Amino acid sequence: VIRPEPCGVCGSRIRFGKTAIKCCQCQLLLHTKCREQCPSLCIPRPHHHAWPREGVLADFAPSTPPLVPTLVVQCVTEVETRGLTETGLYRVPGAEQLVREWKRKLLRAGGALPALSSVTDIHVVCGVLKDFLRGLKEPLVTFSLHPAFLRAADIPDDAASDTALCHVVSKLPPANRDTLAFLMLHLLRVSQSPNCKMDVLNLSRVFGPTLVGHSSANPTPLAIMEDTPRQCKVVARLLSLPPSFWRGFVGTEQENLVPV
């Protein structure tokens, strides 16, 4: 081992210069002494699962509800465990090279994700989550429903706008809907942390382009200019919906997914 990394079985760090075992198919790394506890079978992930630009969110979601990709759950869990005291959470960028490296590592690992506790800078974990969502073939708010979300957020009457947004959210593909609900509950907790100094407006500016995006994969310069303020408006309106609405999609499993 040149760069210390956590063991995929026991989770403790494998130190510099120590001998380790690495699977050539799933890249699982472990202490030689942990070999006996290692799962006997590994299933290499199909190549299209390795890069988010080649898939939609459902390609990364589990087979049982709530349909939230493990990578999203793990990043959110890590942020909530030790990041809610960090100023500028999701606004302050993490080191770009580390973000790319950890994103690649997590995607290649499939279901057996390496521990993110070894990532010293929590902003890197935030960067991995944002980069994963940005790299999908289409945003969480799908291309086909994009105009409906913008129209719903533009309704001047708050109650009518909320009703329209709830209706459009329910029409999303199940994986998109569950993941959006999971992220909204997480971002609400971030917004309520005084140390983060990231209110709903700040978070909507950061996540508008990432979650809402545009109505096509190749928007025109005019569409980009017109969409940007409306993207933020959509996220701000989504964050104004009651938490009970979002919990209805992720169910009681929410407490098991993320420590409260």
C-alpha positions in Angstrom: 0.0 0.0 0.0 1.4 3.4 -1.0 -1.6 5.6 -0.1 -3.3 4.5 3.2 -6.9 3.3 2.4 -9.7 1.8 4.6 -10.1 -2.0 4.6 -13.3 -3.0 2.8 -14.1 -5.6 5.5 -13.2 -4.1 8.9 -13.1 -0.5 7.9 -9.8 0.3 9.6 -7.0 2.0 7.7 -4.4 -0.2 5.9 -1.1 1.7 6.6 1.6 2.7 4.2 4.0 -0.1 3.3 1.7 -2.9 4.4 0.7 -5.8 2.2 -3.0 -5.9 1.2 -5.3 -7.9 -1.0 -7.2 -6.3 -3.9 -9.9 -7.9 -6.1 -9.1 -7.4 -9.7 -12.8 -7.5 -10.6 -14.6 -5.3 -8.0 -11.5 -3.5 -6.6 -12.3 -4.4 -3.0 -9.2 -3.8 -0.9 -8.6 -5.5 2.5 -6.1 -6.6 5.1 -4.6 -10.0 4.5 -5.9 -11.0 8.0 -9.5 -10.0 6.9 -9.5 -12.4 3.9 -11.5 -15.0 5.8 -14.3 -12.5 6.5 -14.5 -11.4 2.9 -17.6 -12.3 0.9 -16.7 -15.3 -1.2 -18.4 -14.0 -4.4 -18.2 -10.7 -6.1 -20.3 -9.6 -9.0 -18.6 -7.1 -11.3 -20.9 -4.3 -12.2 -21.8 -3.9 -15.9 -19.8 -1.1 -17.5 -22.8 1.2 -17.9 -23.1 1.4 -14.1 -19.6 2.7 -13.8 -20.2 6.2 -15.2 -23.2 8.3 -14.4 -23.1 10.1 -17.8 -24.1 6.8 -19.3 -27.2 6.2 -17.2 -30.3 7.8 -15.6 -30.9 7.7 -11.9 -32.8 4.4 -12.0 -29.7 2.6 -13.2 -28.1 3.3 -9.8 -31.1 2.7 -7.6 -31.6 -0.4 -5.5 -34.3 -2.9 -6.4 -36.4 -2.3 -3.2 -37.9 1.0 -2.0 -37.0 3.6 -1.1 -35.2 3.8 -4.5 -32.3 6.0 -3.4 -28.8 5.1 -4.8 -26.4 3.8 -2.2 -23.9 6.5 -3.2 -26.4 9.3 -2.4 -27.3 7.7 0.9 -23.7 7.3 1.9 -22.7 10.9 1.0 -25.7 12.3 2.8 -25.1 10.1 5.9 -21.5 11.3 6.1 -22.4 15.0 5.7 -25.1 14.7 8.4 -22.7 12.8 10.7 -19.9 15.4 10.7 -20.7 18.2 8.4 -23.6 20.2 9.9 -21.2 22.4 11.7 -19.3 23.4 8.6 -19.8 26.9 7.2 -20.8 27.0 3.5 -21.8 23.4 3.2 -22.3 22.6 -0.6 -21.3 26.1 -1.5 -17.6 25.7 -0.6 -15.9 23.5 -3.3 -13.9 20.4 -2.4 -10.5 19.7 -4.0 -11.5 18.8 -7.6 -9.0 15.9 -8.0 -10.2 14.3 -4.8 -13.9 14.7 -5.8 -13.2 12.9 -9.1 -11.1 10.2 -7.4 -13.7 9.4 -4.8 -16.6 9.5 -7.2 -14.8 7.0 -9.5 -14.0 4.8 -6.5 -17.6 4.8 -5.2 -19.1 4.1 -8.6 -16.7 1.2 -9.3 -17.4 -0.3 -5.9 -21.1 -0.8 -6.7 -23.0 -1.9 -3.6 -20.0 -2.5 -1.3 -18.9 1.1 -0.9 -15.7 2.1 0.8 -16.0 4.2 4.0 -16.2 7.9 3.4 -15.0 8.5 7.0 -11.5 8.5 5.7 -12.2 11.6 3.5 -10.8 14.4 5.8 -12.5 17.3 4.0 -16.3 17.0 4.2 -16.6 19.5 1.2 -15.1 16.7 -0.9 -18.0 14.4 0.0 -20.4 17.2 -0.9 -18.6 17.6 -4.2 -19.0 13.9 -4.9 -22.7 14.0 -4.4 -23.2 17.1 -6.6 -20.9 15.7 -9.3 -22.8 12.4 -9.3 -26.2 14.2 -9.7 -24.7 16.5 -12.4 -23.3 13.6 -14.4 -26.6 11.8 -14.9 -28.1 11.5 -18.4 -31.0 13.7 -17.3 -31.6 15.7 -14.1 -33.7 14.5 -11.2 -36.4 16.7 -12.6 -36.7 14.8 -15.9 -36.6 16.4 -19.3 -40.3 15.6 -20.0 -41.5 17.1 -16.7 -39.1 20.1 -16.7 -41.7 22.6 -18.1 -44.3 21.4 -15.7 -42.0 22.1 -12.7 -41.2 25.6 -14.0 -44.9 26.4 -14.6 -45.8 25.1 -11.1 -43.1 27.2 -9.4 -44.2 30.3 -11.4 -47.8 30.3 -10.0 -48.1 33.4 -7.8 -50.4 31.9 -5.2 -48.3 29.9 -2.8 -51.0 27.3 -1.9 -51.8 26.7 -5.6 -48.1 26.5 -6.5 -47.5 23.9 -3.7 -50.5 21.8 -4.9 -49.2 21.9 -8.5 -45.7 21.0 -7.4 -46.9 18.0 -5.3 -48.8 16.8 -8.3 -45.8 17.0 -10.6 -43.4 15.4 -8.1 -45.8 12.4 -7.9 -45.5 11.9 -11.7 -41.7 11.5 -11.5 -40.2 8.0 -12.1 -40.1 6.3 -8.7 -36.3 6.4 -8.3 -36.2 10.1 -9.2 -39.1 10.9 -6.8 -37.7 8.9 -3.8 -34.2 10.4 -4.3 -35.6 14.0 -4.6 -37.6 13.4 -1.4 -34.5 12.1 0.4 -32.4 15.1 -0.7 -35.1 17.6 0.2 -35.3 16.3 3.8 -31.5 16.4 3.9 -31.3 20.0 2.6 -33.9 21.1 5.0 -31.8 19.8 7.9 -28.8 21.7 6.4 -30.8 24.9 6.1 -31.8 24.6 9.8 -28.2 24.4 11.0 -27.1 27.8 12.1 -23.4 26.9 11.7 -23.7 26.1 8.0 -25.1 29.5 7.1 -26.9 27.9 4.1 -30.5 29.0 4.1 -33.1 27.9 1.6 -32.1 30.7 -0.8 -28.4 29.7 -0.8 -29.2 26.0 -1.2 -31.6 26.7 -4.1 -28.9 28.6 -5.9 -26.4 25.7 -5.5 -28.9 22.9 -6.4 -31.1 24.6 -8.9 -28.9 23.8 -11.9 -28.0 20.4 -10.5 -31.5 19.1 -9.7 -33.7 21.0 -12.2 -31.3 21.5 -15.1 -32.9 22.1 -18.5 -35.5 20.5 -20.7 -33.0 18.9 -23.0 -29.4 17.6 -22.9 -28.2 20.4 -25.3 -29.9 23.6 -24.3 -29.4 26.8 -26.3 -27.6 29.7 -24.8 -30.9 31.6 -24.6 -32.5 28.6 -22.7 -29.6 28.5 -20.3 -30.0 32.2 -19.6 -33.8 32.0 -19.1 -33.8 28.8 -17.1 -31.1 29.6 -14.5 -33.3 31.9 -12.2 -36.3 29.6 -12.6 -34.3 26.5 -11.6 -33.5 28.2 -8.3 -37.1 29.2 -7.9 -38.2 25.5 -8.3 -35.8 24.2 -5.6 -36.8 27.0 -3.2 -40.5 26.1 -3.7 -39.7 22.4 -3.3 -37.9 23.2 0.0 -41.0 25.1 1.2 -43.2 22.0 1.0 -43.8 20.3 4.4 -41.4 17.6 5.4 -44.3 15.2 5.9 -44.9 15.3 2.2 -41.4 14.2 1.4 -41.4 11.5 4.2 -44.4 10.0 2.5 -42.1 8.8 -0.3 -39.1 7.5 1.7 -41.4 6.1 4.5 -40.2 4.9 7.9 -37.0 3.7 6.3 -35.8 7.4 6.4 -34.6 6.9 9.9 -32.6 3.8 8.9 -31.1 5.6 5.9 -29.7 8.6 7.6 -29.0 9.3 11.3 -31.3 12.0 12.7 
